[in-house]
Amino acid sequence: MSDIQRPVVRPRRLRTTPAMRDLVAETELAARQLVLPMFVREGAGEPVPISSMPGVVQHSRDSLRKAAAEAAEAGLRGVMLFGVPERKDASGSGATDPDGILNLAIADVVAEVGDALVVMGDLCLDEFTDHGHCGVLDAAGRVDNDATLERYAEMARVQAAAGAGLVGPSGMMDGQVAVVRAALDGAGHEDVGILAYSAKYASAFYGPFREAVDSSLQGDRRTYQQDARNAREGVREALLDIEEGADIVMVKPALAYLDVLRRVADAAGEVGVPVAAYNISGEYAMVEAAAANGWIDREPAILETLTAIRRAGADMILTYWATEAAAFLR
């Protein structure tokens, strides 16, 4: 050892103790940055487990209110709500019915938690259509972009009237943010924000979500969701949404698209627009399955996953672990 030149620069000095590591940590993960997606099932008397997402349920209206209160108590600052209706049709009429399950759920949660949480509504037709697509179909069975925008405008007005603080247009229709913004402003809901699903990719990791919303999807969504091979396109979509009035832009999925998230965060940061990322159902299911088999240590894996998404540039993360992760962080 005496013949070896000892290093002068020792990065390990800044890793010696937990306090030292905390002192120099570059990335913060906090409960306030987490948003809990929740599903509410019309007619459910009690929560219905989702087999491919252990620990996640289709809520009843009562259990949804309780879960929202727990989320607020845990320090979360937002929830994203998805409705699971009893009946579906070609136009997704349940999405714009003021007494439809999603709109009732928004009102329920707002009444339960007030301003403690930002209550967000998924603004898309896929949960409500009998064909499972995010828009209405034309005579040839293709998703009709502009006819769908009319439905989105109506959804925005109804969700805002129910009390939503943010609406989340997630269907990847061209021009959706501009139409939703105009609809909200025209109905006197200028203070309701738009969380735009800007870079949403046609992903293999959505499978468990399809169970969660009892999806009726026929075919696929590759004509309107983005191609996994394209990164620049994700930035372009986000910048277009910002031009149209998006208050927050989002990348979905998160883990397989961390490079896109970084690019979008850099571009949105130049104009001061926050960026969200959705840690989706398949990402959740993979960690849960591996942990259940004893292949990974569950809690550190969850926190490492969420930290990676923050490190890549997300200001906020939609994740099914949100309430539990907040407890870990405490």
C-alpha positions as CSV (number, residue, x, y, z in Angstrom):
1,M,0.0,0.0,0.0
2,S,2.9,2.4,0.7
3,D,3.7,2.5,-3.0
4,I,0.2,3.5,-4.0
5,Q,-0.5,7.2,-4.2
6,R,-3.4,8.0,-1.9
7,P,-6.3,9.8,-3.5
8,V,-6.7,13.5,-2.5
9,V,-10.3,13.7,-4.0
10,R,-12.5,11.3,-2.1
11,P,-16.2,11.5,-3.1
12,R,-16.9,8.9,-0.4
13,R,-16.4,11.6,2.3
14,L,-19.9,12.9,1.4
15,R,-21.5,9.5,1.9
16,T,-20.2,8.6,5.4
17,T,-23.3,9.0,7.5
18,P,-27.1,9.4,6.8
19,A,-26.9,13.0,8.0
20,M,-24.1,13.7,5.5
21,R,-25.9,12.0,2.7
22,D,-29.1,14.1,3.5
23,L,-27.0,17.3,3.6
24,V,-25.7,16.9,0.1
25,A,-28.7,15.2,-1.6
26,E,-29.5,16.6,-5.0
27,T,-33.1,15.3,-5.3
28,E,-36.0,15.7,-2.8
29,L,-38.9,13.3,-2.6
30,A,-41.7,14.7,-0.5
31,A,-45.4,13.8,0.1
32,R,-46.5,17.2,-1.3
33,Q,-45.1,16.1,-4.7
34,L,-47.3,13.0,-4.9
35,V,-50.7,12.6,-6.4
36,L,-52.9,9.5,-5.8
37,P,-54.9,8.1,-8.7
38,M,-58.1,6.5,-7.5
39,F,-60.9,4.5,-9.2
40,V,-64.6,4.7,-8.1
41,R,-67.1,2.1,-9.3
42,E,-70.7,3.0,-9.8
43,G,-73.0,0.9,-7.6
44,A,-70.2,-0.6,-5.5
45,G,-71.2,-1.2,-1.9
46,E,-67.6,-1.8,-0.8
47,P,-64.2,-1.7,-2.4
48,V,-63.5,-4.2,-5.2
49,P,-59.9,-5.5,-5.4
50,I,-58.0,-5.2,-8.7
51,S,-56.2,-8.5,-9.1
52,S,-53.3,-7.2,-11.2
53,M,-52.6,-4.3,-8.8
54,P,-52.4,-5.7,-5.3
55,G,-53.4,-3.1,-2.7
56,V,-55.4,-1.0,-5.3
57,V,-59.2,-1.1,-5.5
58,Q,-62.2,0.1,-7.3
59,H,-63.7,2.3,-4.5
60,S,-67.2,2.7,-3.5
61,R,-68.3,6.3,-3.0
62,D,-67.9,5.9,0.7
63,S,-64.5,4.3,0.6
64,L,-63.3,6.9,-1.9
65,R,-64.1,9.7,0.6
66,K,-62.3,7.9,3.3
67,A,-59.2,7.3,1.1
68,A,-59.2,10.9,0.1
69,A,-59.2,12.0,3.7
70,E,-56.3,9.6,4.4
71,A,-54.4,11.1,1.5
72,A,-54.8,14.6,2.8
73,E,-53.8,13.5,6.3
74,A,-50.7,11.9,4.8
75,G,-49.6,15.2,3.3
76,L,-50.5,14.6,-0.3
77,R,-51.7,17.6,-2.3
78,G,-53.7,15.9,-5.0
79,V,-55.9,13.0,-6.2
80,M,-56.8,12.0,-9.7
81,L,-60.2,10.4,-10.1
82,F,-61.3,7.8,-12.7
83,G,-64.9,6.6,-13.0
84,V,-66.0,3.0,-13.7
85,P,-69.7,3.2,-14.9
86,E,-72.3,0.5,-14.8
87,R,-73.3,1.2,-18.4
88,K,-71.3,2.3,-21.5
89,D,-72.3,3.5,-24.9
90,A,-70.8,4.6,-28.2
91,S,-70.5,8.3,-27.2
92,G,-69.5,7.8,-23.5
93,S,-72.6,9.7,-22.3
94,G,-71.9,8.8,-18.7
95,A,-68.8,11.1,-18.8
96,T,-70.9,14.2,-19.3
97,D,-73.9,13.2,-17.1
98,P,-73.8,15.5,-14.0
99,D,-75.1,12.4,-12.1
100,G,-72.5,10.1,-13.6
101,I,-70.1,8.3,-11.3
102,L,-67.0,10.4,-12.0
103,N,-68.8,13.7,-11.6
104,L,-70.5,12.6,-8.4
105,A,-67.1,11.3,-7.1
106,I,-65.4,14.7,-7.8
107,A,-68.2,16.4,-5.8
108,D,-67.9,13.8,-3.0
109,V,-64.2,14.3,-2.6
110,V,-64.3,18.1,-2.7
111,A,-67.0,18.0,0.0
112,E,-64.8,15.7,2.1
113,V,-61.4,17.4,1.9
114,G,-62.1,20.9,0.7
115,D,-59.0,22.7,-0.3
116,A,-56.7,20.3,1.4
117,L,-56.3,18.4,-1.9
118,V,-56.4,19.4,-5.5
119,V,-59.2,17.2,-6.9
120,M,-58.5,16.2,-10.4
121,G,-60.7,14.5,-12.9
122,D,-59.5,12.3,-15.8
123,L,-61.0,14.0,-18.9
124,C,-61.3,11.1,-21.3
125,L,-64.0,8.9,-22.8
126,D,-62.3,5.5,-22.7
127,E,-63.8,4.4,-19.3
128,F,-67.3,5.3,-20.6
129,T,-67.4,4.1,-24.3
130,D,-68.5,0.6,-25.2
131,H,-65.6,0.4,-27.7
132,G,-63.1,1.5,-25.2
133,H,-61.5,4.2,-27.3
134,C,-60.7,7.7,-26.0
135,G,-63.0,9.4,-28.4
136,V,-66.1,8.9,-30.6
137,L,-65.8,6.9,-33.8
138,D,-66.7,7.8,-37.3
139,A,-68.5,5.7,-39.8
140,A,-65.4,3.8,-40.7
141,G,-64.7,3.0,-37.0
142,R,-61.8,5.4,-36.6
143,V,-61.5,7.9,-33.7
144,D,-62.9,11.2,-34.9
145,N,-60.6,13.8,-33.5
146,D,-62.8,16.9,-33.9
147,A,-66.0,15.3,-32.9
148,T,-64.2,14.0,-29.8
149,L,-63.2,17.6,-28.9
150,E,-66.8,18.6,-28.6
151,R,-67.3,15.8,-26.1
152,Y,-64.2,16.9,-24.2
153,A,-65.5,20.5,-24.0
154,E,-68.7,19.2,-22.4
155,M,-66.8,17.0,-20.0
156,A,-64.6,19.9,-18.9
157,R,-67.7,22.0,-18.1
158,V,-69.3,19.2,-16.1
159,Q,-66.2,18.3,-14.1
160,A,-65.6,22.0,-13.3
161,A,-69.2,22.4,-12.1
162,A,-68.7,19.4,-9.9
163,G,-65.7,21.1,-8.2
164,A,-62.6,19.8,-10.0
165,G,-59.5,22.0,-9.4
166,L,-57.7,20.5,-12.4
167,V,-59.0,18.6,-15.4
168,G,-56.7,16.1,-17.1
169,P,-57.4,15.7,-20.8
170,S,-55.7,12.4,-21.5
171,G,-57.0,11.3,-24.9
172,M,-54.2,12.7,-27.1
173,M,-56.6,14.4,-29.5
174,D,-55.0,17.2,-31.5
175,G,-56.1,20.6,-30.1
176,Q,-57.7,19.2,-27.0
177,V,-56.1,21.7,-24.6
178,A,-57.3,24.7,-26.5
179,V,-60.8,23.4,-26.7
180,V,-60.9,22.5,-23.0
181,R,-59.5,25.9,-22.1
182,A,-62.1,27.7,-24.2
183,A,-64.9,25.6,-22.7
184,L,-63.8,26.3,-19.2
185,D,-63.4,30.0,-19.7
186,G,-66.7,30.3,-21.6
187,A,-68.5,28.7,-18.6
188,G,-66.9,31.0,-16.1
189,H,-64.4,28.5,-14.8
190,E,-61.3,30.5,-15.5
191,D,-59.7,29.3,-12.2
192,V,-59.9,25.6,-13.1
193,G,-56.5,24.4,-14.4
194,I,-55.5,21.9,-17.0
195,L,-53.1,19.1,-16.4
196,A,-52.4,18.0,-19.9
197,Y,-51.4,14.5,-20.7
198,S,-49.0,15.8,-23.3
199,A,-46.6,13.0,-24.0
200,K,-48.7,9.9,-23.6
201,Y,-47.3,6.9,-25.3
202,A,-48.9,3.7,-26.7
203,S,-47.4,1.5,-24.0
204,A,-47.5,-2.2,-23.1
205,F,-47.5,-1.2,-19.5
206,Y,-51.1,-0.1,-19.3
207,G,-52.5,-3.6,-18.9
208,P,-53.5,-3.5,-15.2
209,F,-55.2,-0.2,-15.8
210,R,-57.4,-1.8,-18.3
211,E,-58.6,-4.1,-15.6
212,A,-59.0,-1.2,-13.1
213,V,-61.4,0.6,-15.4
214,D,-63.1,-2.5,-16.8
215,S,-61.9,-1.4,-20.3
216,S,-63.9,-2.4,-23.4
217,L,-61.0,-1.6,-25.7
218,Q,-61.3,-3.0,-29.2
219,G,-58.0,-2.7,-31.2
220,D,-55.3,-0.4,-30.0
221,R,-54.7,3.4,-29.6
222,R,-51.6,3.7,-31.8
223,T,-53.2,6.2,-34.2
224,Y,-53.5,8.8,-31.4
225,Q,-51.1,7.9,-28.6
226,Q,-47.4,8.4,-29.3
227,D,-44.9,5.9,-30.8
228,A,-42.4,4.6,-28.3
229,R,-39.6,5.2,-30.7
230,N,-40.1,9.0,-30.7
231,A,-38.7,11.4,-28.1
232,R,-38.6,14.7,-30.0
233,E,-42.3,14.3,-30.6
234,G,-43.0,14.2,-26.9
235,V,-41.4,17.6,-26.5
236,R,-43.3,19.0,-29.5
237,E,-46.6,17.8,-28.0
238,A,-45.8,19.4,-24.6
239,L,-44.9,22.7,-26.2
240,L,-48.1,22.7,-28.3
241,D,-50.1,22.1,-25.1
242,I,-48.4,24.9,-23.4
243,E,-49.2,27.2,-26.3
244,E,-52.8,26.2,-26.0
245,G,-53.0,27.0,-22.3
246,A,-51.9,24.0,-20.3
247,D,-51.1,24.8,-16.8
248,I,-49.1,21.6,-16.2
249,V,-47.8,19.1,-18.8
250,M,-47.3,15.4,-18.2
251,V,-45.3,12.5,-19.5
252,K,-46.9,9.0,-19.3
253,P,-45.6,6.4,-18.7
254,A,-42.7,7.5,-16.5
255,L,-40.1,4.7,-16.1
256,A,-39.6,3.7,-19.7
257,Y,-39.7,7.3,-20.8
258,L,-37.3,9.0,-18.3
259,D,-35.3,10.4,-21.2
260,V,-38.5,12.1,-22.6
261,L,-39.4,13.4,-19.1
262,R,-36.0,15.0,-18.9
263,R,-36.4,16.7,-22.3
264,V,-39.9,17.9,-21.5
265,A,-38.8,19.2,-18.1
266,D,-36.0,21.2,-19.7
267,A,-38.3,22.6,-22.4
268,A,-41.2,23.4,-20.0
269,G,-38.8,24.8,-17.5
270,E,-37.8,27.5,-19.9
271,V,-41.3,28.9,-19.8
272,G,-42.0,28.1,-16.1
273,V,-44.6,25.4,-16.6
274,P,-44.6,22.5,-14.1
275,V,-44.1,18.9,-15.3
276,A,-45.9,15.8,-14.0
277,A,-45.1,12.1,-14.7
278,Y,-47.5,9.2,-14.3
279,N,-45.9,6.1,-12.6
280,I,-48.4,3.8,-14.3
281,S,-50.2,0.5,-13.4
282,G,-47.7,-1.8,-15.1
283,E,-44.8,-0.2,-13.4
284,Y,-46.6,-0.6,-10.1
285,A,-47.5,-4.2,-10.8
286,M,-43.9,-5.2,-11.7
287,V,-42.5,-4.0,-8.4
288,E,-45.4,-5.5,-6.4
289,A,-45.0,-8.9,-8.2
290,A,-41.2,-8.9,-7.7
291,A,-41.5,-8.0,-4.0
292,A,-44.2,-10.6,-3.4
293,N,-41.8,-13.2,-4.8
294,G,-39.0,-12.0,-2.5
295,W,-36.9,-10.9,-5.4
296,I,-36.6,-7.2,-4.3
297,D,-37.0,-5.3,-1.1
298,R,-40.3,-3.5,-1.6
299,E,-40.1,-0.2,0.4
300,P,-36.6,0.8,-0.9
301,A,-37.6,-0.2,-4.4
302,I,-40.7,2.0,-4.3
303,L,-38.8,5.0,-3.0
304,E,-36.0,4.4,-5.5
305,T,-38.5,4.3,-8.3
306,L,-40.2,7.6,-7.3
307,T,-36.8,9.3,-6.7
308,A,-35.7,8.3,-10.2
309,I,-38.8,10.0,-11.7
310,R,-38.1,13.1,-9.6
311,R,-34.5,13.1,-10.6
312,A,-35.5,13.0,-14.3
313,G,-37.4,16.2,-13.9
314,A,-40.9,15.6,-12.6
315,D,-42.3,18.3,-10.3
316,M,-45.1,16.0,-9.3
317,I,-45.7,12.2,-9.6
318,L,-49.0,10.4,-10.0
319,T,-48.5,7.1,-8.3
320,Y,-50.6,4.4,-6.7
321,W,-48.1,4.3,-3.9
322,A,-48.7,7.9,-3.0
323,T,-50.3,7.6,0.4
324,E,-48.0,4.7,1.4
325,A,-44.9,6.4,0.1
326,A,-45.8,9.5,2.2
327,A,-45.7,7.3,5.3
328,F,-42.3,5.9,4.3
329,L,-41.0,9.4,3.9
330,R,-42.2,10.4,7.4
